[in-house]
Amino acid sequence: MKYVYVIQSLKSNYWYTGLTNDLRKRFNQHNEGKSTWTKPRGPWELIYYEACLDGDDAKAREKYLKSGMGKRYLKNRLKRFLSLT
């Protein structure tokens, strides 16, 4: 399985979208400051993920979720969650 995920910074509300084989391990790496891109903005919370059987599908989905349309999709999909935070 390949996982496409979105984490949100508890410090700045910044969203980071990524791709991994091991979601738990990767999420822990973000929170432990082991990722150079996310280190200064931690701690993080996982707000969304999708599982894909095929790596190419997962890469395409990650690329979409990082696009303008993908960000709108996520905001619409998570609107109840976002209104609670």
C-alpha positions in Angstrom: 0.0 0.0 0.0 1.0 3.6 -0.7 -0.5 6.3 1.4 -1.1 9.9 0.4 -1.6 12.0 3.5 -2.1 15.6 4.7 -0.9 16.8 8.0 -1.6 20.1 9.6 0.8 22.1 11.8 -0.6 22.8 15.3 1.7 25.8 15.4 0.8 27.6 12.1 -2.1 25.6 10.6 0.1 25.0 7.5 -0.8 21.9 5.5 1.8 19.4 4.2 0.9 16.7 1.6 3.1 13.7 1.3 3.4 10.1 0.1 4.7 7.1 2.0 4.7 3.3 2.3 4.4 3.4 6.1 2.0 6.1 7.4 2.6 5.7 11.1 6.4 5.7 10.8 6.3 8.8 8.5 3.9 10.7 10.7 6.2 10.0 13.7 9.2 11.3 11.7 7.4 14.5 11.1 6.6 15.0 14.7 10.1 14.0 15.8 11.6 16.7 13.5 13.3 14.2 11.2 11.9 15.9 8.0 13.7 19.0 6.9 10.6 20.4 5.2 8.3 20.1 8.2 10.7 20.4 11.1 10.2 24.1 11.9 6.4 23.9 11.9 5.8 20.9 14.2 4.0 19.5 16.1 1.6 18.0 13.5 -1.7 16.2 13.4 -2.9 13.9 10.6 -6.0 15.3 9.1 -6.5 13.2 5.9 -5.1 10.2 4.1 -5.9 7.9 1.2 -4.5 4.4 0.6 -3.6 3.3 -3.0 -2.7 -0.2 -4.2 -0.5 1.2 -7.0 2.4 3.6 -6.6 1.7 5.4 -9.8 -1.9 6.1 -8.8 -0.6 7.4 -5.4 1.9 9.7 -7.0 -0.8 11.1 -9.3 -3.2 11.6 -6.4 -0.5 13.4 -4.4 0.2 15.7 -7.4 -3.6 16.4 -7.7 -4.0 17.1 -4.0 -1.1 19.6 -4.2 -2.8 21.4 -7.1 -5.3 24.3 -6.7 -8.2 22.0 -7.5 -6.9 19.4 -5.1 -6.6 21.9 -2.3 -10.2 23.1 -3.0 -11.3 19.4 -2.9 -9.6 18.9 0.5 -11.1 22.1 2.0 -14.5 21.0 0.8 -14.0 17.4 2.0 -12.8 18.6 5.4 -15.1 21.6 5.9 -16.7 20.1 9.1 -13.3 19.3 10.6 -12.0 22.8 9.7 -15.0 24.5 11.3 -14.2 22.6 14.5 -10.6 23.8 14.7 
